Amino acid sequence: MLDQLDRGAISNRLRSDRGSRPPSRELPGTPQRKPWPAAVLVPMFRHLEAWHLLFIRRTEHIGDHHSGQVAFPGGRREPTDPDAAATALREAQEEIGLDPEQVVLLGELRPMHTLSNYLVTPVVGEIPWPLELTPDPVEVARVFGIPLAWLGDSANRRVLTWPSPDHPEARDVIFFDKFDQELLWGVSARITVDFLATLVRA
């Protein structure tokens, strides 16, 4: 069913769902500080008549606990960014060399308040495929796609208490099975599942 959705249907579902649910929180409880605004681009593309999502694997750096993780391109909002879409497009251009003019914006998902105190707005956009990209090796080790239908199969993911039940930051974390040797989990996995829920919601 997911592959049968066209651009218009996806945009309509994002629009109708955007204001109906409050922001989600990675860690339950009341936030202690005002979060920093941020955004990620959730790039979609058609390949072999099927939708795929584009992901990056971050370059590994000592001391960076996000390095080496699978993610969507994105980052913190800059004062010159007029909105979340501008942030997502700017970051995608910086990280993977994606020309903003090649992105058809379809809508936004509800924001997510992360453990690192960012309020991340996922911005969904369609990109052409195949597409030549130039990842910044300082930030991105690999760019790859995962079929949306595979992501939508609940047999390919599970929810675990992370990092441990007795940890002060214990929380439910989504882990997908490895796809093409890549492990999607954490915030990016939650954004993916939230997007899937929006697409299948009547």
Contacts in CASP RR format, 6 or more apart in sequence:
PFRMAT RR
TARGET T0000
AUTHOR 0000-0000-0000
METHOD contacts of the structure
MODEL  1
MLDQLDRGAISNRLRSDRGSRPPSRELPGTPQRKPWPAAVLVPMFRHLEA
WHLLFIRRTEHIGDHHSGQVAFPGGRREPTDPDAAATALREAQEEIGLDP
EQVVLLGELRPMHTLSNYLVTPVVGEIPWPLELTPDPVEVARVFGIPLAW
LGDSANRRVLTWPSPDHPEARDVIFFDKFDQELLWGVSARITVDFLATLV
RA
1 200 0 8 1.000
2 51 0 8 1.000
2 148 0 8 1.000
2 149 0 8 1.000
2 152 0 8 1.000
2 196 0 8 1.000
2 199 0 8 1.000
2 200 0 8 1.000
3 49 0 8 1.000
3 50 0 8 1.000
3 51 0 8 1.000
3 148 0 8 1.000
3 149 0 8 1.000
5 13 0 8 1.000
5 51 0 8 1.000
5 199 0 8 1.000
7 104 0 8 1.000
7 106 0 8 1.000
7 126 0 8 1.000
8 106 0 8 1.000
10 44 0 8 1.000
10 106 0 8 1.000
10 124 0 8 1.000
10 199 0 8 1.000
11 106 0 8 1.000
11 107 0 8 1.000
13 198 0 8 1.000
13 199 0 8 1.000
13 201 0 8 1.000
14 106 0 8 1.000
14 107 0 8 1.000
14 108 0 8 1.000
14 109 0 8 1.000
14 124 0 8 1.000
14 198 0 8 1.000
15 107 0 8 1.000
17 109 0 8 1.000
17 110 0 8 1.000
17 198 0 8 1.000
17 201 0 8 1.000
18 107 0 8 1.000
18 108 0 8 1.000
18 109 0 8 1.000
18 110 0 8 1.000
19 110 0 8 1.000
21 110 0 8 1.000
22 110 0 8 1.000
23 110 0 8 1.000
23 111 0 8 1.000
23 112 0 8 1.000
23 113 0 8 1.000
23 119 0 8 1.000
24 110 0 8 1.000
24 111 0 8 1.000
24 112 0 8 1.000
24 113 0 8 1.000
24 190 0 8 1.000
24 194 0 8 1.000
25 31 0 8 1.000
25 112 0 8 1.000
25 113 0 8 1.000
26 112 0 8 1.000
26 113 0 8 1.000
26 114 0 8 1.000
26 115 0 8 1.000
26 171 0 8 1.000
26 186 0 8 1.000
26 187 0 8 1.000
26 190 0 8 1.000
27 115 0 8 1.000
27 169 0 8 1.000
27 171 0 8 1.000
28 171 0 8 1.000
31 113 0 8 1.000
31 117 0 8 1.000
33 117 0 8 1.000
35 113 0 8 1.000
35 114 0 8 1.000
35 117 0 8 1.000
35 118 0 8 1.000
35 119 0 8 1.000
36 76 0 8 1.000
36 77 0 8 1.000
36 117 0 8 1.000
36 118 0 8 1.000
36 119 0 8 1.000
37 76 0 8 1.000
37 77 0 8 1.000
37 84 0 8 1.000
37 87 0 8 1.000
37 118 0 8 1.000
37 119 0 8 1.000
37 121 0 8 1.000
38 74 0 8 1.000
38 75 0 8 1.000
38 76 0 8 1.000
38 77 0 8 1.000
38 87 0 8 1.000
38 118 0 8 1.000
38 119 0 8 1.000
38 120 0 8 1.000
38 121 0 8 1.000
39 74 0 8 1.000
39 75 0 8 1.000
39 77 0 8 1.000
39 84 0 8 1.000
39 85 0 8 1.000
39 87 0 8 1.000
39 88 0 8 1.000
39 91 0 8 1.000
39 120 0 8 1.000
39 121 0 8 1.000
39 122 0 8 1.000
39 123 0 8 1.000
40 71 0 8 1.000
40 72 0 8 1.000
40 73 0 8 1.000
40 74 0 8 1.000
40 75 0 8 1.000
40 88 0 8 1.000
40 91 0 8 1.000
40 120 0 8 1.000
40 121 0 8 1.000
40 122 0 8 1.000
40 123 0 8 1.000
40 188 0 8 1.000
40 191 0 8 1.000
41 72 0 8 1.000
41 73 0 8 1.000
41 74 0 8 1.000
41 88 0 8 1.000
41 89 0 8 1.000
41 91 0 8 1.000
41 92 0 8 1.000
41 98 0 8 1.000
41 103 0 8 1.000
41 122 0 8 1.000
41 123 0 8 1.000
41 125 0 8 1.000
42 53 0 8 1.000
42 72 0 8 1.000
42 109 0 8 1.000
42 122 0 8 1.000
42 123 0 8 1.000
42 124 0 8 1.000
42 125 0 8 1.000
42 191 0 8 1.000
42 192 0 8 1.000
42 195 0 8 1.000
43 53 0 8 1.000
43 54 0 8 1.000
43 72 0 8 1.000
43 73 0 8 1.000
43 92 0 8 1.000
43 98 0 8 1.000
43 103 0 8 1.000
43 125 0 8 1.000
43 126 0 8 1.000
43 127 0 8 1.000
44 51 0 8 1.000
44 52 0 8 1.000
44 53 0 8 1.000
44 54 0 8 1.000
44 106 0 8 1.000
44 124 0 8 1.000
44 125 0 8 1.000
44 126 0 8 1.000
44 127 0 8 1.000
44 148 0 8 1.000
45 51 0 8 1.000
45 52 0 8 1.000
45 54 0 8 1.000
45 126 0 8 1.000
45 127 0 8 1.000
45 128 0 8 1.000
45 129 0 8 1.000
45 131 0 8 1.000
46 52 0 8 1.000
46 129 0 8 1.000
47 129 0 8 1.000
50 147 0 8 1.000
50 148 0 8 1.000
50 149 0 8 1.000
51 147 0 8 1.000
51 148 0 8 1.000
51 149 0 8 1.000
52 129 0 8 1.000
52 145 0 8 1.000
52 146 0 8 1.000
52 147 0 8 1.000
52 148 0 8 1.000
53 145 0 8 1.000
53 146 0 8 1.000
53 148 0 8 1.000
53 151 0 8 1.000
53 192 0 8 1.000
54 72 0 8 1.000
54 127 0 8 1.000
54 143 0 8 1.000
54 144 0 8 1.000
54 145 0 8 1.000
55 70 0 8 1.000
55 71 0 8 1.000
55 72 0 8 1.000
55 143 0 8 1.000
55 144 0 8 1.000
55 145 0 8 1.000
55 146 0 8 1.000
55 182 0 8 1.000
55 184 0 8 1.000
55 188 0 8 1.000
56 70 0 8 1.000
56 71 0 8 1.000
56 72 0 8 1.000
56 73 0 8 1.000
56 95 0 8 1.000
56 96 0 8 1.000
56 135 0 8 1.000
56 140 0 8 1.000
56 141 0 8 1.000
56 142 0 8 1.000
56 143 0 8 1.000
56 144 0 8 1.000
57 68 0 8 1.000
57 69 0 8 1.000
57 70 0 8 1.000
57 71 0 8 1.000
57 140 0 8 1.000
57 141 0 8 1.000
57 142 0 8 1.000
57 144 0 8 1.000
57 182 0 8 1.000
58 66 0 8 1.000
58 67 0 8 1.000
58 68 0 8 1.000
58 69 0 8 1.000
58 70 0 8 1.000
58 71 0 8 1.000
58 139 0 8 1.000
58 140 0 8 1.000
58 141 0 8 1.000
59 67 0 8 1.000
59 68 0 8 1.000
59 137 0 8 1.000
59 138 0 8 1.000
59 139 0 8 1.000
59 140 0 8 1.000
59 141 0 8 1.000
60 67 0 8 1.000
60 68 0 8 1.000
60 141 0 8 1.000
61 67 0 8 1.000
68 141 0 8 1.000
69 185 0 8 1.000
69 188 0 8 1.000
70 182 0 8 1.000
70 183 0 8 1.000
70 184 0 8 1.000
70 185 0 8 1.000
70 188 0 8 1.000
71 187 0 8 1.000
71 188 0 8 1.000
72 122 0 8 1.000
72 188 0 8 1.000
72 191 0 8 1.000
73 88 0 8 1.000
73 91 0 8 1.000
73 92 0 8 1.000
73 95 0 8 1.000
73 96 0 8 1.000
73 98 0 8 1.000
73 140 0 8 1.000
74 87 0 8 1.000
74 88 0 8 1.000
74 91 0 8 1.000
74 92 0 8 1.000
74 95 0 8 1.000
75 87 0 8 1.000
75 91 0 8 1.000
75 118 0 8 1.000
75 120 0 8 1.000
76 87 0 8 1.000
76 118 0 8 1.000
77 84 0 8 1.000
77 87 0 8 1.000
78 87 0 8 1.000
78 90 0 8 1.000
81 87 0 8 1.000
81 90 0 8 1.000
84 108 0 8 1.000
84 121 0 8 1.000
84 123 0 8 1.000
85 105 0 8 1.000
85 108 0 8 1.000
85 123 0 8 1.000
87 121 0 8 1.000
88 121 0 8 1.000
88 122 0 8 1.000
88 123 0 8 1.000
89 98 0 8 1.000
89 100 0 8 1.000
89 103 0 8 1.000
89 123 0 8 1.000
90 100 0 8 1.000
92 98 0 8 1.000
92 100 0 8 1.000
92 103 0 8 1.000
93 99 0 8 1.000
93 100 0 8 1.000
94 136 0 8 1.000
94 139 0 8 1.000
95 135 0 8 1.000
95 136 0 8 1.000
95 139 0 8 1.000
95 140 0 8 1.000
96 133 0 8 1.000
96 134 0 8 1.000
96 135 0 8 1.000
96 136 0 8 1.000
96 140 0 8 1.000
96 143 0 8 1.000
97 133 0 8 1.000
97 134 0 8 1.000
97 135 0 8 1.000
97 136 0 8 1.000
98 127 0 8 1.000
98 131 0 8 1.000
98 133 0 8 1.000
102 127 0 8 1.000
102 128 0 8 1.000
102 131 0 8 1.000
103 125 0 8 1.000
103 126 0 8 1.000
103 127 0 8 1.000
104 125 0 8 1.000
104 126 0 8 1.000
104 127 0 8 1.000
105 123 0 8 1.000
105 124 0 8 1.000
105 125 0 8 1.000
106 124 0 8 1.000
106 125 0 8 1.000
106 126 0 8 1.000
107 123 0 8 1.000
107 124 0 8 1.000
107 125 0 8 1.000
108 121 0 8 1.000
108 122 0 8 1.000
108 123 0 8 1.000
108 124 0 8 1.000
109 121 0 8 1.000
109 122 0 8 1.000
109 124 0 8 1.000
109 191 0 8 1.000
109 194 0 8 1.000
109 195 0 8 1.000
109 198 0 8 1.000
110 194 0 8 1.000
111 119 0 8 1.000
111 120 0 8 1.000
111 121 0 8 1.000
111 122 0 8 1.000
112 119 0 8 1.000
112 120 0 8 1.000
112 122 0 8 1.000
112 187 0 8 1.000
112 190 0 8 1.000
112 191 0 8 1.000
112 194 0 8 1.000
113 119 0 8 1.000
113 120 0 8 1.000
114 120 0 8 1.000
114 187 0 8 1.000
115 169 0 8 1.000
115 171 0 8 1.000
120 187 0 8 1.000
120 191 0 8 1.000
122 191 0 8 1.000
122 194 0 8 1.000
122 195 0 8 1.000
124 195 0 8 1.000
133 143 0 8 1.000
135 141 0 8 1.000
135 142 0 8 1.000
135 143 0 8 1.000
142 182 0 8 1.000
144 180 0 8 1.000
144 182 0 8 1.000
145 180 0 8 1.000
146 179 0 8 1.000
146 180 0 8 1.000
146 182 0 8 1.000
146 184 0 8 1.000
148 196 0 8 1.000
150 156 0 8 1.000
150 179 0 8 1.000
151 157 0 8 1.000
151 176 0 8 1.000
151 184 0 8 1.000
151 192 0 8 1.000
151 196 0 8 1.000
152 196 0 8 1.000
156 176 0 8 1.000
156 177 0 8 1.000
156 179 0 8 1.000
157 174 0 8 1.000
157 175 0 8 1.000
157 176 0 8 1.000
157 177 0 8 1.000
157 189 0 8 1.000
157 193 0 8 1.000
158 174 0 8 1.000
158 175 0 8 1.000
159 172 0 8 1.000
159 173 0 8 1.000
159 174 0 8 1.000
159 175 0 8 1.000
160 172 0 8 1.000
160 173 0 8 1.000
160 175 0 8 1.000
161 170 0 8 1.000
161 171 0 8 1.000
161 172 0 8 1.000
161 173 0 8 1.000
162 170 0 8 1.000
162 171 0 8 1.000
162 172 0 8 1.000
162 173 0 8 1.000
162 186 0 8 1.000
163 169 0 8 1.000
163 170 0 8 1.000
164 170 0 8 1.000
173 185 0 8 1.000
173 186 0 8 1.000
173 189 0 8 1.000
174 185 0 8 1.000
174 186 0 8 1.000
174 189 0 8 1.000
174 190 0 8 1.000
174 193 0 8 1.000
175 183 0 8 1.000
175 184 0 8 1.000
175 185 0 8 1.000
175 186 0 8 1.000
175 189 0 8 1.000
176 183 0 8 1.000
176 184 0 8 1.000
176 185 0 8 1.000
176 189 0 8 1.000
176 192 0 8 1.000
184 192 0 8 1.000
END
